[in-house]
Amino acid sequence: MAHAVLLLHYAAPPVVGGVEQTLAHHARHLLAAGWQVHMAAGRGGPDLPGLHFHLEPRFDSRHPQVLAVQQALAQGRVPPAFEALRNALRAALAPLVAQVQVIVAHNVVTLHKNLALTAALHDLATRPDGPRLVAWCHDFAWADELYHPALHPGFPWDLLRTPWPRTRYVAVSEPRAATLAALLGLPRPAIAVVPPGVDPAAFYKLEPLTQALVQQLNLWQAEPLLLLPARITRRKNIGFALRVLAALREAFPRARLVVTGPPGPHNPANQAYLAELLRERADLGLERHAHFLYQHGPGGRPLHLPPEVVADFYRLADVLLFPSRREGFGIPVLEAGLARLPAFVADLPELRAAGGPFVDAFFSPDETPQTVAARIARRLEADLPYRQKRRVLTHFRWAYIVQARVLPLLQEALS
């Protein structure tokens, strides 16, 4: 049976907010990992296949009953309506809590936006026979002077600055973890750090075919990704690009090359040239590093990329490598400009006309591949945006964060 988790917050997507987006990404990737995922909120309702969504309007921070209670609490009074609301929310939470082994509560444990919900969760999550609680803490009311006028000593406000039993605390950054540890009087290692992330496929608006190729070829791990957008013909000098890649891997072992085009349609010898390139790729040990996308159609059939997918690869790539021996003009040099992509281009008059003075480097097709690779390596090592992009794709993709950081926390809570 799949493990079950309840994600709890005041609101859920499509409500816009960083916490709400975190809920959606956690849910999506936990579902993909085989978990049964429940989500409870007072507002919203994400359209996510397989998700069990539970709407309880009084979980919201803006429900009229909640606002009335919060107004009294802000003045330092615990009104009779607080206990009534606490009991009602506990009754609403109880059947949801009974279905899961772990509760992940976002901000409810450290923020004062619905203190009746905080108290109800405390009642259920601290029982010895209840599920384990992971308190995902983005914001801390007691550590923010803006909120201090609404906070007072005693119950229920002290729930926000007192460590709860059977609870694993998580902060979203190292500075936040240090602040939370000091607030709760816990040693710093008692607070796990799990940052939010990004979804690069959504950010780049990648086509479904592009996403499938990226996953199939593991291109998120490419460091760097070289792009050669050309048909497979001998004049494109693709073998030289393979040798540049082999040399570049001495400094960048995870470097990859993608060639987007099929064999040229007007010369039967181009299929033989592809076979020659495949042999050279094997001789150089690049089968997992150089990809001819033509070969990656469904069921091994030839793949002809539409223009929008080729455009996606300009957004994904780190370098345009264009080593042609002959060109009439060189449209890829223009496209690289649109994508703000560093361009390493054969020194042909036609390509100089296309690139003007704005190409990173022109090189002779007769240069050694090692010389070109060294120039690319120097360019990337000095390129802070490239290095930040690699850092983000390596450590801050949602898929990585859930797999490497969230799932181990949930497994720890189950043990």
Secondary structure, DSSP 8 states (H G I E B T S, - for coil): ---EEEEE-S--TTS-SHHHHHHHHHHHHHHHTT-EEEEEESS-----TT-EEEE-GGGSTT-HHHHHHHHHHHTT---HHHHHHHHHHHHHHHHHHTT-SEEEEESTTT--TTHHHHHHHHHHHTSTTS-EEEEEES--GGG-GGGGGG--SSTTGGGGTS--TTEEEEESSHHHHHHHHHHHT--GGGEEE----B-HHHHTT--HHHHHHHHHHTGGG-BSEEEE-S-B-GGG-HHHHHHHHHHHTTT-TB-EEEE---B-TT-THHHHHHHHHHHHHHHTT-TTTEEEGGG-SGGG------HHHHHHHHHH-SEEEE--S--SS-HHHHHHHHTT--EEEE--HHHHHHHGGG-SEEE-TTS-HHHHHHHHHHHHHT-HHHHHHHHHHHH-BHHHHIIIIIHHHHHHHH-
